């Protein structure tokens, strides 16, 4: 299966979902390239960016699971490059 680079943006409005978010990210840790979290205490919101290098189905599954959590919104952005394009195999 071809891997792609993707960014999952996560907005957390219900901090009771934090433990489950961290559990899911740990479950998919082999694909996580980087993670940045920004708490906005005055707005009762946290924003998390996750960069992945993973098969498309893993990216979709993680994004879907995160987006189903209460008070959690996600948006996923995919690169146009796949493994075969990176290696020059067309």
C-alpha positions, -999 to 999 in steps of 0.1 A, spaced: 0 0 0 13 34 -9 21 59 18 12 96 18 21 126 39 -9 142 55 -17 167 82 -46 162 106 -58 193 123 -77 187 155 -97 212 175 -106 200 210 -135 217 227 -143 189 252 -112 181 273 -128 149 285 -119 135 251 -81 142 257 -73 107 271 -89 90 241 -71 113 216 -38 105 232 -46 68 231 -55 69 194 -23 88 186 -3 63 205 -20 35 186 -9 51 153 25 62 166 44 43 139 30 68 113 34 100 133 62 122 120 54 152 143 29 166 167 22 201 179 -4 211 205 -15 246 213 -38 252 243 -60 282 242 -70 283 278 -90 316 276 -111 301 248 -114 266 264 -100 251 232 -69 232 222 -55 229 187 -34 199 177 -15 193 144 -4 158 135 19 151 106 17 115 93 35 94 67 11 65 64 -11 45 40 -42 63 30 -65 39 49 -46 45 82 -49 83 78 -86 80 70 -92 57 99 -74 78 125 -90 110 113 -124 94 114 -119 79 149 -107 113 162 -136 132 146 -162 109 162 -150 118 197 -173 142 216 -162 178 212 -135 170 187 -134 184 151 -108 173 125 -98 183 91 -73 163 70 -50 176 43 -31 152 20 0 158 -1 -2 149 -37 29 128 -35 28 91 -30 58 67 -24 60 59 -61 61 95 -72 88 103 -45 110 75 -58 105 86 -95 84 55 -103 55 67 -124 
